């Protein structure tokens, strides 16, 4: 298991969700299939647009908290640097 921070978006990239997990494939699968009640299910946020892997969970949690405090413009820029077309990265992790 590899700790990771991830950003999900909805189909038109208007909504962002930032999360942290020790199993990126499993967690994104849960979001994609609406197995997780809450924000991502309510707003249909299922598209993986960004992720970064970390050495340990405490580092990943620290990064997640920092990203959640960023302005939307900064988050958009971060995603665009890794994924300029905001494609769904699901196929790259399975």
Helices and strands as residue ranges (DSSP letters): E 4-9, E 16-21, H 24-32, H 39-42, E 47-53, H 57-68, H 72-82, H 90-93
